[in-house]
């Protein structure tokens, strides 16, 4: 049986960076954002259902989901957000389960799930919940640097995500990502050993 950790955190908190550090220790990594991108690329499994639900206006010229346009819709229309989630989440959950089975031989698996706090079905797949945390101003600065989004748009995304305090309350483990990469790597190394020990005690 695999030992799976659910890794979550707000936008810009450093989930992908932390997952990369765990991968360097030999952990299997499942990235649900990557799965969602694959499902919504041209020819992706979710495209017919999204086209039927939202129309051609939300499709790019290449046949993939127009992510920018869809993001604008779902952050202004909670019903549309829910409709998209109902289409995507079962497919993402199915793919996640398949990858968990494929990665059984790894010492443990880190599953990156941004929506973990509000997704009971995903929480059932993991043994522990790891939250990557940092101050909101750090989140905003990191997202600006990587994506050139407007500060107001980032604040709107943060406002729609699970509140920081609620995420931390759910956490079994927390990585603090307000400082430099050395401190981040040290925290990952400690948790790597903890997860190895937990896996071996199953």
C-alpha positions as CSV (number, residue, x, y, z in Angstrom):
1,X,0.0,0.0,0.0
2,X,1.3,3.4,-0.9
3,X,1.9,6.2,1.6
4,X,0.5,9.4,0.0
5,X,0.9,12.9,1.3
6,X,-1.5,15.7,0.1
7,X,0.4,18.9,-0.6
8,X,-1.6,22.1,-0.7
9,X,-1.3,25.8,-0.3
10,X,-2.5,29.1,-1.7
11,X,-1.4,30.5,-5.1
12,X,2.3,31.6,-5.0
13,X,3.1,29.7,-1.8
14,X,5.6,27.4,-3.5
15,X,3.8,24.1,-4.0
16,X,5.7,23.2,-7.2
17,X,9.0,24.1,-5.7
18,X,8.4,22.0,-2.6
19,X,7.2,19.1,-4.8
20,X,10.4,19.3,-6.8
21,X,12.5,19.1,-3.6
22,X,10.6,16.0,-2.5
23,X,11.2,14.5,-6.0
24,X,14.9,15.0,-5.4
25,X,14.6,12.7,-2.4
26,X,12.9,10.0,-4.5
27,X,9.3,10.7,-3.8
28,X,6.7,10.0,-6.5
29,X,4.9,13.2,-7.5
30,X,1.4,13.7,-8.8
31,X,0.5,17.2,-9.9
32,X,-3.3,17.7,-10.3
33,X,-2.8,21.0,-12.0
34,X,-0.8,19.2,-14.7
35,X,-3.5,16.6,-15.0
36,X,-6.1,19.4,-15.4
37,X,-4.0,21.0,-18.1
38,X,-3.7,17.6,-20.0
39,X,-7.5,17.2,-19.7
40,X,-8.2,20.6,-21.2
41,X,-5.5,20.7,-23.9
42,X,-6.5,20.2,-27.5
43,X,-8.0,16.7,-27.8
44,X,-8.2,16.4,-24.0
45,X,-10.7,14.2,-22.4
46,X,-12.6,17.1,-20.8
47,X,-12.9,19.3,-23.9
48,X,-16.2,17.9,-25.4
49,X,-18.0,18.3,-22.0
50,X,-16.6,21.8,-21.5
51,X,-17.5,22.9,-25.0
52,X,-21.1,21.5,-24.5
53,X,-21.4,23.3,-21.1
54,X,-19.8,26.7,-21.9
55,X,-19.8,27.0,-25.7
56,X,-17.2,27.7,-28.4
57,X,-16.4,31.1,-26.9
58,X,-14.3,29.4,-24.2
59,X,-12.3,27.4,-26.7
60,X,-9.0,28.6,-28.2
61,X,-8.3,28.6,-31.9
62,X,-6.2,25.4,-31.3
63,X,-9.1,23.6,-29.8
64,X,-7.8,23.8,-26.2
65,X,-9.6,25.5,-23.3
66,X,-9.1,29.3,-23.4
67,X,-7.7,29.4,-19.8
68,X,-7.6,33.2,-19.5
69,X,-11.1,33.6,-20.6
70,X,-12.4,30.8,-18.4
71,X,-10.5,32.2,-15.4
72,X,-12.2,35.5,-15.9
73,X,-15.6,33.8,-15.9
74,X,-15.2,31.5,-12.9
75,X,-13.8,34.3,-10.7
76,X,-16.8,36.4,-11.4
77,X,-19.5,33.7,-11.5
78,X,-19.5,31.1,-8.7
79,X,-22.2,29.0,-10.5
80,X,-19.9,28.7,-13.6
81,X,-17.0,27.8,-11.3
82,X,-19.0,25.0,-9.7
83,X,-20.1,23.8,-13.2
84,X,-16.5,23.6,-14.4
85,X,-15.4,21.8,-11.2
86,X,-18.2,19.2,-11.6
87,X,-16.9,18.4,-15.0
88,X,-13.2,18.3,-14.2
89,X,-12.9,17.0,-10.6
90,X,-14.2,13.4,-11.3
91,X,-11.7,13.1,-14.2
92,X,-8.8,14.5,-12.2
93,X,-9.7,12.2,-9.3
94,X,-9.7,9.2,-11.7
95,X,-6.3,10.1,-13.1
96,X,-4.9,10.7,-9.7
97,X,-6.0,7.3,-8.5
98,X,-4.4,5.7,-11.6
99,X,-1.1,7.5,-11.0
100,X,-1.1,6.5,-7.3
101,X,-1.3,2.8,-8.4
102,X,1.5,3.4,-11.0
103,X,3.8,4.9,-8.3
104,X,3.4,2.1,-5.7
105,X,7.1,1.3,-5.8
106,X,8.2,4.8,-4.7
107,X,9.0,5.2,-0.9
108,X,6.0,7.6,-0.7
109,X,4.0,9.8,-3.0
110,X,3.3,13.6,-2.8
111,X,0.1,14.6,-4.5
112,X,-0.1,18.3,-5.2
113,X,-3.8,19.4,-4.9
114,X,-4.5,23.1,-4.6
115,X,-8.1,22.5,-3.8
116,X,-7.4,19.8,-1.2
117,X,-9.1,21.7,1.7
118,X,-12.4,21.8,-0.1
119,X,-12.2,18.3,-1.7
120,X,-13.1,15.5,0.7
121,X,-12.7,12.9,-2.1
122,X,-9.0,13.9,-2.6
123,X,-8.4,13.9,1.2
124,X,-9.5,10.3,1.3
125,X,-6.6,9.4,-1.0
126,X,-3.9,10.7,1.4
127,X,-2.5,9.8,4.8
128,X,-1.2,13.3,5.8
129,X,-1.9,16.8,4.7
130,X,1.1,19.1,4.1
131,X,0.5,22.8,3.8
132,X,3.0,25.1,2.2
133,X,2.5,28.5,3.8
134,X,3.7,32.1,3.5
135,X,2.5,35.6,4.0
136,X,0.0,37.0,1.5
137,X,2.4,39.8,0.3
138,X,4.9,37.1,-0.6
139,X,2.3,35.2,-2.5
140,X,1.4,38.3,-4.5
141,X,5.0,39.2,-5.3
142,X,5.8,35.6,-6.5
143,X,2.8,35.4,-8.7
144,X,3.6,38.8,-10.3
145,X,7.2,37.7,-11.0
146,X,6.2,34.4,-12.6
147,X,3.0,35.4,-14.5
148,X,2.8,39.2,-14.8
149,X,-0.8,39.1,-13.5
150,X,-2.3,42.3,-12.1
151,X,-2.1,42.6,-8.3
152,X,-5.9,43.0,-8.1
153,X,-6.4,39.8,-10.0
154,X,-4.1,37.9,-7.7
155,X,-5.9,39.3,-4.7
156,X,-9.2,38.1,-6.2
157,X,-7.8,34.6,-6.6
158,X,-6.6,34.5,-3.0
159,X,-10.0,35.7,-1.8
160,X,-11.6,32.7,-3.6
161,X,-9.2,30.2,-2.2
162,X,-9.6,28.5,1.2
163,X,-8.5,31.1,3.9
164,X,-5.0,30.7,5.1
165,X,-6.1,30.0,8.7
166,X,-8.5,27.2,7.6
167,X,-5.7,25.6,5.5
168,X,-3.3,25.6,8.5
169,X,-6.0,24.2,10.8
170,X,-6.3,21.2,8.4
171,X,-2.6,20.6,8.2
172,X,-0.7,17.6,9.7
173,X,2.5,19.2,8.6
174,X,3.5,22.8,7.6
175,X,6.4,24.1,5.5
176,X,7.0,27.8,6.0
177,X,8.2,29.4,2.8
178,X,8.8,33.0,3.7
179,X,12.6,32.7,3.7
180,X,15.2,31.4,1.2
181,X,15.7,28.1,-0.6
182,X,18.1,26.7,2.0
183,X,15.5,26.8,4.8
184,X,12.9,25.3,2.4
185,X,15.2,22.4,1.6
186,X,16.0,21.8,5.3
187,X,12.3,21.5,6.1
188,X,11.7,19.1,3.2
189,X,14.6,17.0,4.4
190,X,13.1,16.6,7.9
191,X,9.7,15.7,6.5
192,X,11.2,13.3,4.0
193,X,12.6,11.3,6.9
194,X,9.3,11.5,8.7
195,X,7.4,10.2,5.7
196,X,9.9,7.4,5.2
197,X,9.5,6.3,8.8
198,X,5.7,6.5,8.6
199,X,5.8,4.4,5.4
200,X,8.0,1.8,7.0
201,X,5.7,1.5,10.0
202,X,2.6,0.6,7.9
